[in-house]
Amino acid sequence: MNDEANGPRRWHASKTIDAPASVVWGLLVDISCWAQWGPSIRSVTCDESTLTASSRGAVHTIIGLTLPFEVTAFDDGVAWSWSVAGVPATDHSVESLGDDRCLLTFGVPLIGLPYLAVCRVALSRIDRLATGARVGTSEHGSDEG
């Protein structure tokens, strides 16, 4: 159940990306891509390669910490949220703005407000990955690997 509308206020960073929402969503849920776009992530341990509503695992940070994570909300193709080390963390959402354009938004709770700077870097990295995936060859643009 997603009760974010009734939960604490979140602060957001967004970016319009010239790529289909499905491509951007693919980058968000392909766990092997997280270290490519997540500035604070060195690697991820998870039993699944694609994020789901029941995903749990650990993120290995660039400063050497290993922190457990759990998906707390998941709307396939639209949004997901997680907690890291038991603390509510980032929301991730993608809104289609047409066939080849979407809005990517990250949200954080008040305690994570400084983390929005990291989220802005991630938004730019995802933009580069998504637009490269669209014009180049990448598994994120199709169901074939």
Sequence and secondary structure as in RCSB ss.txt:
>XXXX:A:sequence
MNDEANGPRRWHASKTIDAPASVVWGLLVDISCWAQWGPSIRSVTCDESTLTASSRGAVHTIIGLTLPFEVTAFD
DGVAWSWSVAGVPATDHSVESLGDDRCLLTFGVPLIGLPYLAVCRVALSRIDRLATGARVGTSEHGSDEG
>XXXX:A:secstr
   GGGS  EEEEEEEESS HHHHHHHHHBGGGHHHH TTEEEEEES SB  TT EEEEEETTS EEEEEEEEEE
TTTEEEEEETTEEEEEEEEEE STT EEEEEEEEGGGGGGHHHHHHHHHHHHHHHHHHHHS  GGGSS  
